[in-house]
Amino acid sequence: MSDGRGFDWPALLRVGLSRLGLRPAEFWALTPAELQLMLGPSAEAPPLLSQGLVALMAAYPDKKKGVEDG
């Protein structure tokens, strides 16, 4: 949705009105997060594959709870 310069509002409005079938007032009432949810996942965000999962597990290993952890 952004190339580092901010939102491309004309393109987003076009998609909102044509693809999503929103009326202008409905479009402008949405938050950016709601609009992103309605548009679906970004093509820029690939699915988490096994290598990504391994990297996450290495970065954030599970820890056993101690007595004071409840």
Backbone bond lengths (Angstrom), bond angles and torsions (degrees), N, CA, C in turn:
res aa  C-N    CA-C-N  psi(-1)  N-CA   C-N-CA  omega(-1)  CA-C   N-CA-C  phi
1 M - - - 1.422 - - 1.509 112.54 -
2 S 1.288 116.96 -15.56 1.457 119.68 -175.14 1.521 109.61 -141.58
3 D 1.303 115.26 147.06 1.461 119.79 176.89 1.522 110.53 -111.61
4 G 1.319 117.14 20.97 1.447 121.45 -178.47 1.520 112.91 98.13
5 R 1.328 116.80 -12.99 1.467 120.99 -179.51 1.530 111.55 -100.21
6 G 1.315 118.32 1.87 1.457 121.17 -177.39 1.510 111.33 111.88
7 F 1.314 115.48 -173.79 1.457 120.85 -178.83 1.516 110.93 -74.26
8 D 1.323 116.28 143.79 1.461 121.60 172.49 1.530 106.24 -91.94
9 W 1.338 116.40 80.69 1.452 121.57 -173.29 1.528 113.44 -58.13
10 P 1.340 121.05 -42.81 1.466 118.87 178.43 1.534 112.72 -59.03
11 A 1.342 117.16 -41.43 1.467 119.94 179.19 1.525 110.81 -67.67
12 L 1.337 116.66 -41.51 1.463 120.00 178.52 1.524 111.29 -64.16
13 L 1.309 117.14 -40.78 1.462 120.96 177.79 1.518 110.54 -62.80
14 R 1.339 117.10 -43.90 1.468 121.13 177.58 1.524 110.97 -57.09
15 V 1.334 116.63 -47.02 1.469 121.14 -179.48 1.523 110.21 -65.72
16 G 1.328 116.19 -42.37 1.459 119.79 -179.60 1.519 112.60 -61.86
17 L 1.327 116.15 -41.92 1.467 119.83 -178.24 1.523 112.19 -77.69
18 S 1.327 117.23 -41.20 1.465 119.01 -174.93 1.526 112.83 -86.64
19 R 1.332 117.27 -54.50 1.465 120.27 -174.98 1.529 112.93 -78.04
20 L 1.315 116.82 -39.74 1.459 119.72 -178.09 1.523 112.88 -90.95
21 G 1.323 116.91 -13.38 1.465 120.81 178.14 1.522 114.09 69.86
22 L 1.324 116.59 26.45 1.456 120.59 179.75 1.519 110.99 -81.47
23 R 1.329 115.91 151.60 1.457 120.76 170.13 1.531 106.95 -85.43
24 P 1.332 118.89 155.83 1.470 120.10 -177.72 1.530 113.28 -51.84
25 A 1.317 117.83 -43.94 1.473 119.96 -179.41 1.528 110.94 -63.46
26 E 1.329 117.25 -36.79 1.469 120.59 178.11 1.527 110.44 -66.80
27 F 1.337 115.47 -42.24 1.467 119.82 178.96 1.524 110.63 -59.79
28 W 1.328 117.16 -49.92 1.460 120.74 -174.96 1.527 112.23 -72.03
29 A 1.330 117.92 -16.66 1.466 120.87 176.87 1.529 112.29 -80.46
30 L 1.344 117.10 -15.34 1.463 120.85 -179.53 1.526 111.15 -75.96
31 T 1.324 115.22 149.59 1.459 119.55 168.99 1.532 106.91 -84.11
32 P 1.329 118.90 159.52 1.461 119.58 175.60 1.533 112.71 -55.87
33 A 1.329 117.40 -36.48 1.466 120.69 179.08 1.532 111.12 -65.55
34 E 1.324 117.39 -40.73 1.468 120.67 178.00 1.529 110.74 -64.83
35 L 1.325 116.89 -41.98 1.462 120.75 178.57 1.517 110.65 -63.20
36 Q 1.320 116.94 -43.27 1.460 120.53 178.53 1.524 111.06 -61.28
37 L 1.316 116.87 -40.78 1.463 121.23 177.86 1.521 110.78 -62.72
38 M 1.314 117.10 -42.60 1.466 121.04 179.98 1.530 111.94 -66.81
39 L 1.326 117.03 -32.79 1.460 120.81 -178.93 1.523 112.61 -76.10
40 G 1.328 117.27 -20.03 1.460 120.77 179.34 1.508 111.74 92.76
41 P 1.342 115.37 179.31 1.465 119.62 -176.99 1.523 112.00 -63.73
42 S 1.315 114.66 145.87 1.457 121.36 179.24 1.517 110.42 -75.49
43 A 1.306 116.66 145.89 1.469 121.11 175.68 1.524 110.19 -68.16
44 E 1.333 116.79 -17.63 1.457 121.24 -179.24 1.532 112.27 -78.51
45 A 1.319 117.33 -16.79 1.463 120.63 -177.06 1.535 109.23 -101.88
46 P 1.328 117.30 96.59 1.458 119.29 -179.19 1.526 111.05 -72.00
47 P 1.315 117.29 158.56 1.463 119.40 178.01 1.525 111.04 -65.59
48 L 1.308 115.77 154.71 1.457 121.31 178.30 1.523 108.19 -76.93
49 L 1.317 117.12 111.54 1.456 122.30 179.64 1.526 109.32 -96.38
50 S 1.309 116.24 177.88 1.462 120.33 -174.44 1.533 112.74 -58.14
51 Q 1.328 118.10 -38.19 1.466 119.58 179.27 1.526 111.00 -64.48
52 G 1.319 116.73 -39.00 1.457 120.43 177.62 1.511 111.65 -66.51
53 L 1.327 116.02 -38.93 1.458 120.10 178.17 1.524 110.88 -65.42
54 V 1.314 116.90 -41.99 1.473 120.92 177.90 1.521 110.10 -60.95
55 A 1.322 117.49 -41.92 1.463 121.14 179.52 1.531 110.79 -64.77
56 L 1.336 117.48 -41.61 1.460 120.36 177.67 1.525 111.66 -64.31
57 M 1.326 115.87 -42.14 1.464 119.90 179.78 1.523 111.19 -64.25
58 A 1.323 117.13 -35.71 1.463 120.59 178.44 1.530 110.39 -70.79
59 A 1.318 116.73 -37.66 1.461 120.53 -178.70 1.528 112.12 -74.37
60 Y 1.330 116.57 -32.38 1.467 121.57 -177.12 1.530 109.90 -131.05
61 P 1.319 116.70 72.60 1.478 119.15 -178.02 1.523 111.77 -67.68
62 D 1.328 115.15 149.55 1.468 120.75 173.98 1.515 108.59 -67.21
63 K 1.305 115.62 143.06 1.452 120.54 177.83 1.532 108.26 -122.45
64 K 1.309 115.59 140.52 1.462 119.34 177.03 1.520 108.58 -73.96
65 K 1.324 114.91 141.38 1.458 119.94 179.00 1.512 110.11 -73.59
66 G 1.296 114.75 139.98 1.456 120.67 174.97 1.515 110.07 -93.86
67 V 1.292 116.43 177.54 1.462 122.16 -179.09 1.528 110.32 -58.87
68 E 1.329 117.49 -40.41 1.456 120.88 -177.37 1.525 113.53 -76.71
69 D 1.351 118.83 -8.35 1.469 121.81 179.70 1.526 112.18 -81.90
70 G 1.299 118.84 -13.59 1.468 122.20 179.18 1.439 112.57 88.24
